[in-house]
Each structure stands twice: as structure tokens, then as C-alpha cells.
Amino acid sequence: FKVTRQEGELKVFIDTREQAALSFTGNIESRKLIVGDYCPNDEFFCNLFVERKSIYDLAGTLTKGIERFEREIQRAKELGAYLVVVTESSFTDAFDYSPKNSFSQKIGGPYLFNKIRRFMTEYDNIQFVFAKNRPRSTELIENIFRMGESAKTSDLEYLKDQKLI
């Protein structure tokens, strides 16, 4: 199995509301995006957007922020956009997630993965990928953008695990 990547200079647009922006090797430009935190430039643009999350952001999004997140997925679908959620945590660490504060001790990794599975079952325009850390998140996002349309129909978590992206 071979992953096709587009060559050329990748320019990444970063949403103006992104608070902990990643650093990319190519050109970056800040602009207000319709969904997500990142999208590629015109040459690579295929209505593919990336939402970056720390494990704590993901837990908050899939608990108290779940209605807002679901509205974002629906808005993306209405616009024909595909959303990839890149989490700055390994799959194992995310599954083992256990918050320390007493308010949400019942919200652990299995709960988060149940919500992830629900979204991926109900919507055909979203995927989740676990990147281990911020540098790997940057690398994955660049590789996903270079995949173009094929990123929408590929199992990105599998490709990452096989070291193909």
C-alpha cells in the first residue's frame, strides 16, 4: 500500500482563534477559518480541515463542549468540508486518560472513545488521529494535507501506525 503525496510548497492557513498554534516548515498565514484550526493553501486545498486538540481539550470537547462540537461537525458537513481531529496524545495515553479533578473522575478514556466512535459512525466527514505530541502533530498535519482528497477516504490512524504518514 502506497500513500500518494502532492509535491510543492505547502502553505498552511491557521485560524485566527487558534490559541496554541503549531509551527510548520512552510509558509503560514493567519485567517479566520470556517471550521477547524488549520487548512492547506489553494494548491493543496480540497475542503479538508484539521482541528488540533490536546488530550485535555479533547476531554473538554467530548464532555461539556460536545453540543458545540457536534454543531461544528454539522456545519462542516453542510459546507462539504471534511474534518480531521489531531490529538497531541498517543492512542494508548488517550485510552488511559483519567482526569485528576473530582468533578469529572468518571470521564476517562473509554468514555472519550465511546464518543469518538459515535461521531465517526454518525458522520462521514470526520476522523480522529492520535499524534503522540506537538512535533508529531505538525508532521501528521503536513502529511495529511499533502494526501489531498485521498485523506478523506483513508484510515489515517492506521496509516500513521504503519508509519506511512
Salt bridges, closest charged atoms under 4 A:
ASP15 OD2 - ARG17 NE 2.76
GLU18 OE2 - ARG52 NE 2.79
GLU29 OE1 - LYS11 NZ 2.76
GLU29 OE2 - ARG31 NH2 3.11
GLU51 OE2 - LYS53 NZ 3.22
GLU70 OE1 - ARG118 NH2 3.28
GLU88 OE2 - ARG52 NH1 3.22
GLU88 OE2 - ARG134 NH1 3.05
GLU122 OE1 - ARG118 NH1 3.07
ASP124 OD1 - LYS77 NZ 2.41
GLU139 OE1 - ARG136 NH1 3.30
GLU149 OE2 - LYS152 NZ 3.24
GLU157 OE2 - LYS160 NZ 2.84
ASP161 OD1 - LYS160 NZ 3.13
